[in-house]
């Protein structure tokens, strides 16, 4: 029996990012000096795949869009844990997010 292959769009798994809805928005956090993280202040190791992915992020981007770019929930979770990003639930959505 052949194994059924799933198409990986990333959208359906967006909910797995800490219980936030796919419409929740991501914003950059700040470092100790008050400088906002982002493509020009990238906390990831230069030249790495995760640094390339972090550079694709934009303030106010939805988690749906983040996942469509192919960025894993693990990468987003680590950035959230380290304060490099913050996530705000979309208005009118009752998320089950964990405290960051």
C-alpha positions as CSV (number, residue, x, y, z in Angstrom):
1,X,0.0,0.0,0.0
2,X,1.5,3.3,-1.1
3,X,1.9,6.0,1.5
4,X,-0.2,9.1,0.8
5,X,1.9,12.2,0.5
6,X,0.8,15.5,2.0
7,X,1.3,18.8,0.4
8,X,3.2,21.0,2.8
9,X,1.9,24.6,2.5
10,X,2.8,25.5,6.0
11,X,-0.6,27.2,6.5
12,X,-2.4,24.4,8.3
13,X,0.4,24.1,10.8
14,X,0.5,27.8,11.7
15,X,-1.7,27.0,14.7
16,X,1.1,25.0,16.1
17,X,3.1,28.1,16.9
18,X,2.4,28.4,20.6
19,X,-1.4,28.2,20.1
20,X,-1.6,31.5,18.2
21,X,-4.0,31.7,15.2
22,X,-2.6,31.9,11.7
23,X,-3.9,35.6,11.6
24,X,-1.8,36.6,14.7
25,X,0.8,39.2,13.8
26,X,4.6,39.0,14.4
27,X,6.6,42.1,15.4
28,X,10.3,42.4,16.1
29,X,11.6,42.6,19.7
30,X,14.5,44.8,20.9
31,X,17.9,44.0,22.2
32,X,19.5,45.3,25.4
33,X,20.5,48.6,23.7
34,X,16.9,49.2,22.5
35,X,17.7,48.4,18.9
36,X,14.9,46.6,17.1
37,X,15.8,43.2,15.7
38,X,15.1,42.7,12.0
39,X,16.9,42.2,8.6
40,X,19.6,44.8,9.5
41,X,20.0,43.7,13.1
42,X,19.8,40.0,12.6
43,X,20.5,37.9,15.8
44,X,21.1,34.7,13.8
45,X,24.6,33.6,12.6
46,X,25.5,35.4,9.4
47,X,25.3,33.1,6.3
48,X,23.1,30.5,8.0
49,X,19.8,29.3,6.6
50,X,18.0,30.6,9.7
51,X,19.6,34.0,9.2
52,X,18.3,34.1,5.6
53,X,14.8,33.1,6.9
54,X,14.9,35.8,9.7
55,X,15.8,38.4,7.0
56,X,12.5,37.5,5.2
57,X,10.4,38.6,8.2
58,X,8.7,42.0,8.3
59,X,6.9,43.8,11.2
60,X,3.2,43.1,11.2
61,X,3.5,39.9,9.1
62,X,0.9,37.3,9.9
63,X,1.9,33.8,11.1
64,X,0.1,32.5,8.0
65,X,2.5,34.5,5.8
66,X,5.5,33.5,7.9
67,X,4.7,29.8,7.4
68,X,4.0,30.4,3.6
69,X,7.6,31.6,3.4
70,X,8.7,28.2,4.7
71,X,9.9,29.3,8.1
72,X,9.4,26.5,10.6
73,X,7.3,26.8,13.8
74,X,10.5,25.8,15.7
75,X,12.4,28.7,14.3
76,X,9.6,31.1,15.2
77,X,9.3,29.5,18.7
78,X,13.0,30.0,19.4
79,X,12.9,33.6,18.2
80,X,9.8,34.2,20.5
81,X,11.6,32.5,23.5
82,X,14.7,34.7,23.0
83,X,12.7,37.9,22.6
84,X,13.7,38.5,19.0
85,X,10.0,38.7,18.1
86,X,6.7,39.1,19.8
87,X,3.4,37.8,18.6
88,X,0.0,39.5,19.0
89,X,-3.2,37.7,18.5
90,X,-5.6,39.1,15.9
91,X,-8.5,41.0,17.3
92,X,-11.6,38.9,17.9
93,X,-9.6,35.7,18.1
94,X,-9.6,33.7,21.3
95,X,-6.2,32.2,21.2
96,X,-4.7,29.8,23.7
97,X,-1.2,31.3,23.7
98,X,1.4,30.7,26.3
99,X,2.9,33.6,28.2
100,X,6.1,34.6,26.5
